[in-house]
Structures are given as structure tokens and as C-alpha cells.
Amino acid sequence: MRRLRRTSGSKGAVFLLLILMILVAVTVFLVLSLRTNAIDENLKSDRVIKTLFVMEDRNQVLFTDVFIYYPVSQRGALIDILGNTGAIFQSIGRVDRIDAIYTERGIDAYKSEIEKLIGMQIPFHVVMNLDQFDELTDLLGGMKVFVPSPVDVKNDEGTRWLLPSGAVTLDGDKIKTYLTYRKSDESDDDVEDRRQNVMIAFLSALKQNAPVMLKKDNFAVYAKKMSANIEGDSLYRLMREIANVDADRLVPQWITGSKRVVDGKELLFPYYDGQLIKDVVRQTTNSLISLDETGTNRIYVLEIQNGTSVQGLARNTSALLQSAGYDVLSTLNADKNDYEKTVIINHIGNAEVAKNLGDFIHCENILEESVQSEAAGLDASSNVDFTIILGKDFDGRYVR
């Protein structure tokens, strides 16, 4: 009897242990599944992937881009967040440069303020410091950029910067020079353009090196050169998606505004209390997911005519539309200055792109060239895709 009880007890213990092991295994499986599915669901719940890329050196931001990518068409857009963008930022409780938030509060607060600025949630962020980017550049076989003229300058500390000219592939050390040198005759815009070239070169290098980088055994080496809010398999899948982007068609867009000096700092305050950049980001995102691929095939060329007596209206509207990614070939006065209603004339017959343009300025008065060209004195062989004639109903931002 005693042996029977001991045997039964042993079997019971084994049975309980087996149940416990099964529960642990199921729990681990569910945790891993939920973690895996979280990134999948994030990518599936939104038609575009939004990632914040930050390049920094010694806790100072060199450049920041919001990368918006639509995997279906492999098309993407870059929104350049200028470091001197100014506002009253809640996270630091004062008016300052937006990049001061990164230095003082870190990436999470910085990302949060950028989300408020552009009116869009950004699920992912990737931070690369300059030394890591040096090593990552070498892992990717260098980055191809265009240097218009040879660089041979010294900084105040006596460091000499040397770069060849032309379309060149720079190694990690040279890409650091490209990102940090500054000539005495360069403007802030020149430096910003150069740094945006590096972001485009980086995305292009990801695409070219994807077969090697995305091998499971190799990816961990590349991942160590980036700091992200996701890791492991989630970061791998994100980079796998991003590496498909058509980098040749990426055109950076940027914040436009008026510059004012505050506490000794020149800050850029976005136009229309920040509403313009939100509209630009929304329109850019909508164009990426447009069913008609011609909506994102190229940059569209505009002619803007002032059909009112308001001085400078066409010129100011040109800056507005250039910030939205359009190319303005010319601004001029219309054939008369008493147009009551603003009109968009579609020279290329693309109704969807014309509607996107109209939505941006709230103009529903869109006409085909054959209807309006003669009345407006337009040349049917014009080199522009759309002509906008501004009327009295245009307030400088919207048609009212």
C-alpha cells in the first residue's frame, strides 16, 4: 500500500510538472507571438510606414528627417525637419529651436514635438551618431554623393577638410567630412542640402546592399550601428521594407516660414501657425497612396498668374507651392487683375493630380486647357503642367 501511494504521488508530481512546463512554453510562445504581431499590426494598420531618422554628433542634431514610405509602390518622401524651427515647445517650456529638445530631453520628447509639428504619429525612430554612421557607411561600401567643386579648407582648430569633386563614392571617414565641413561662403541652406543628400545616399545604399545586409547572420552587425525604438526581428522587418524604396525619386521637402531672432537665436517660425507643414505632410502622404501612379511619377511644374491687384501674391504663392513639392517655372501678372475666382488650368489632362493641387489650396475650379487656354491667353505648347490664376477669393493660403 505504501509503495502504491508513493508511486501515485510521483506520477502526480510528474503530471503537475508537465502541466507547468506546457504553461510556461505556451506563455513564452504567446509573448513572442504578441511581440512579433505588434510590429506586423503596426505596419498593416497604416498604409504607409513612418520613421523618424536622426543624425547626431555629441548629442547635437546634425539633421532630422521624417521618412514616409508606401510599400505597395515602393515610393517614399522625406520631410526635412530644420533644426532652427521655432515655436513654444511644451516639453522644454519656452520658445527655442526644435533641436534643443533632443539635446535637453532626448529622442522621445523630440519625436513627440515633431509629431505635433507635422500633425502625424510616427511609430518608429532610428538614431545614428556620427561615429556609428562612419562605420555603417563602410559596411555599406560607401555612399555616393555629388560634390560640385573640390573641398580643401581648414576649420578654426586647424583641421583640414579634403574632398574630391564630382559624383563620388565616399567612405566612412570622408562622409563624416562631407557632413561636418563648412566653407566660409556657404549658407545654412547649402549645408542643409548637403546633409539631405547624405540621407538620400543612405537609403540608396540600403537598397543596393540589401541582399548582403538582410542576411540573418549579417544584420546584427548593421543593427549595432543604429539605435531604434524597436529591435531584433522587428527592426529587421522595418529595414527590409525600407530597403525597397525607389531612392532615385526621393525629393526632400522642408518647412517654410519666417525668420525672427529670439534671445539671440535666429528661429524659423512655420507659416500659418504651423498649419502649412501639416497640409504638406498630409498631401504628400495622400499622393504616395494615390491609385493613379502618375500622381507620384515626377515633380509637376506650375505657372502662377496674379489675377488680382494684390502686389506680390503670385510670388508668395510660389513659395507656398514649392514647399509642397511643386516646381514653379514662372510667376507673372494675368491678362487682367479683376479675376473673381481662382482657377487651375490642367494642361496635361491628369484629373487626379489636378485635384490634389486643388485640394492643397482648396480650389475646386479646375478647367481643362482646351476650355480655358484661349480665354486666358495661354500657349497650348506651354512647358508647364498646370497654370494657376489667382482670383479675389484667394487669401494667400486658401480659396475662400
ChimeraX attribute file (.defattr): number of C-alpha atoms within 10 A of each C-alpha:
attribute: neighborCount
match mode: 1-to-1
recipient: residues
	/A:1	6
	/A:2	7
	/A:3	8
	/A:4	9
	/A:5	10
	/A:6	11
	/A:7	12
	/A:8	12
	/A:9	12
	/A:10	12
	/A:11	12
	/A:12	12
	/A:13	12
	/A:14	12
	/A:15	12
	/A:16	12
	/A:17	12
	/A:18	12
	/A:19	12
	/A:20	12
	/A:21	12
	/A:22	12
	/A:23	12
	/A:24	12
	/A:25	12
	/A:26	12
	/A:27	12
	/A:28	12
	/A:29	12
	/A:30	12
	/A:31	12
	/A:32	12
	/A:33	11
	/A:34	13
	/A:35	13
	/A:36	14
	/A:37	14
	/A:38	13
	/A:39	19
	/A:40	14
	/A:41	11
	/A:42	14
	/A:43	18
	/A:44	12
	/A:45	10
	/A:46	10
	/A:47	15
	/A:48	21
	/A:49	21
	/A:50	24
	/A:51	21
	/A:52	23
	/A:53	21
	/A:54	22
	/A:55	21
	/A:56	20
	/A:57	14
	/A:58	10
	/A:59	13
	/A:60	15
	/A:61	21
	/A:62	20
	/A:63	21
	/A:64	23
	/A:65	21
	/A:66	25
	/A:67	23
	/A:68	22
	/A:69	25
	/A:70	22
	/A:71	18
	/A:72	10
	/A:73	16
	/A:74	15
	/A:75	24
	/A:76	27
	/A:77	26
	/A:78	25
	/A:79	22
	/A:80	20
	/A:81	21
	/A:82	22
	/A:83	18
	/A:84	17
	/A:85	21
	/A:86	25
	/A:87	18
	/A:88	12
	/A:89	18
	/A:90	11
	/A:91	13
	/A:92	14
	/A:93	8
	/A:94	11
	/A:95	14
	/A:96	21
	/A:97	22
	/A:98	25
	/A:99	24
	/A:100	18
	/A:101	22
	/A:102	20
	/A:103	15
	/A:104	14
	/A:105	13
	/A:106	13
	/A:107	19
	/A:108	13
	/A:109	16
	/A:110	19
	/A:111	22
	/A:112	15
	/A:113	19
	/A:114	20
	/A:115	17
	/A:116	13
	/A:117	21
	/A:118	22
	/A:119	16
	/A:120	14
	/A:121	13
	/A:122	18
	/A:123	16
	/A:124	20
	/A:125	20
	/A:126	16
	/A:127	20
	/A:128	19
	/A:129	19
	/A:130	22
	/A:131	16
	/A:132	19
	/A:133	21
	/A:134	20
	/A:135	16
	/A:136	22
	/A:137	25
	/A:138	15
	/A:139	18
	/A:140	20
	/A:141	15
	/A:142	22
	/A:143	24
	/A:144	20
	/A:145	20
	/A:146	16
	/A:147	15
	/A:148	10
	/A:149	10
	/A:150	11
	/A:151	18
	/A:152	12
	/A:153	15
	/A:154	14
	/A:155	12
	/A:156	6
	/A:157	6
	/A:158	8
	/A:159	10
	/A:160	13
	/A:161	17
	/A:162	15
	/A:163	18
	/A:164	16
	/A:165	13
	/A:166	13
	/A:167	11
	/A:168	14
	/A:169	16
	/A:170	21
	/A:171	19
	/A:172	23
	/A:173	16
	/A:174	19
	/A:175	23
	/A:176	16
	/A:177	17
	/A:178	22
	/A:179	19
	/A:180	15
	/A:181	19
	/A:182	18
	/A:183	14
	/A:184	8
	/A:185	6
	/A:186	9
	/A:187	11
	/A:188	8
	/A:189	10
	/A:190	13
	/A:191	18
	/A:192	17
	/A:193	14
	/A:194	16
	/A:195	21
	/A:196	22
	/A:197	19
	/A:198	20
	/A:199	24
	/A:200	21
	/A:201	21
	/A:202	22
	/A:203	19
	/A:204	21
	/A:205	20
	/A:206	24
	/A:207	21
	/A:208	15
	/A:209	14
	/A:210	18
	/A:211	11
	/A:212	14
	/A:213	23
	/A:214	18
	/A:215	11
	/A:216	11
	/A:217	9
	/A:218	11
	/A:219	18
	/A:220	17
	/A:221	13
	/A:222	17
	/A:223	17
	/A:224	13
	/A:225	20
	/A:226	17
	/A:227	16
	/A:228	18
	/A:229	13
	/A:230	15
	/A:231	15
	/A:232	11
	/A:233	15
	/A:234	17
	/A:235	21
	/A:236	20
	/A:237	16
	/A:238	18
	/A:239	18
	/A:240	17
	/A:241	17
	/A:242	26
	/A:243	23
	/A:244	21
	/A:245	22
	/A:246	17
	/A:247	22
	/A:248	11
	/A:249	15
	/A:250	18
	/A:251	17
	/A:252	20
	/A:253	23
	/A:254	19
	/A:255	22
	/A:256	21
	/A:257	21
	/A:258	11
	/A:259	15
	/A:260	13
	/A:261	10
	/A:262	12
	/A:263	9
	/A:264	7
	/A:265	13
	/A:266	15
	/A:267	23
	/A:268	22
	/A:269	19
	/A:270	19
	/A:271	15
	/A:272	11
	/A:273	11
	/A:274	18
	/A:275	13
	/A:276	21
	/A:277	25
	/A:278	17
	/A:279	17
	/A:280	22
	/A:281	22
	/A:282	15
	/A:283	17
	/A:284	22
	/A:285	19
	/A:286	15
	/A:287	21
	/A:288	25
	/A:289	20
	/A:290	16
	/A:291	12
	/A:292	14
	/A:293	15
	/A:294	12
	/A:295	20
	/A:296	20
	/A:297	11
	/A:298	13
	/A:299	13
	/A:300	17
	/A:301	17
	/A:302	23
	/A:303	22
	/A:304	25
	/A:305	26
	/A:306	27
	/A:307	25
	/A:308	24
	/A:309	14
	/A:310	12
	/A:311	10
	/A:312	15
	/A:313	22
	/A:314	25
	/A:315	16
	/A:316	13
	/A:317	22
	/A:318	22
	/A:319	15
	/A:320	21
	/A:321	19
	/A:322	16
	/A:323	19
	/A:324	22
	/A:325	20
	/A:326	18
	/A:327	18
	/A:328	20
	/A:329	14
	/A:330	15
	/A:331	20
	/A:332	15
	/A:333	18
	/A:334	21
	/A:335	15
	/A:336	12
	/A:337	16
	/A:338	14
	/A:339	18
	/A:340	13
	/A:341	17
	/A:342	25
	/A:343	22
	/A:344	25
	/A:345	25
	/A:346	24
	/A:347	23
	/A:348	13
	/A:349	15
	/A:350	15
	/A:351	15
	/A:352	16
	/A:353	22
	/A:354	23
	/A:355	17
	/A:356	18
	/A:357	22
	/A:358	19
	/A:359	15
	/A:360	18
	/A:361	20
	/A:362	16
	/A:363	22
	/A:364	15
	/A:365	13
	/A:366	19
	/A:367	19
	/A:368	17
	/A:369	21
	/A:370	13
	/A:371	11
	/A:372	17
	/A:373	17
	/A:374	11
	/A:375	9
	/A:376	15
	/A:377	10
	/A:378	16
	/A:379	11
	/A:380	12
	/A:381	7
	/A:382	11
	/A:383	12
	/A:384	19
	/A:385	21
	/A:386	27
	/A:387	25
	/A:388	24
	/A:389	24
	/A:390	28
	/A:391	23
	/A:392	19
	/A:393	15
	/A:394	20
	/A:395	12
	/A:396	16
	/A:397	16
	/A:398	14
	/A:399	21
	/A:400	12
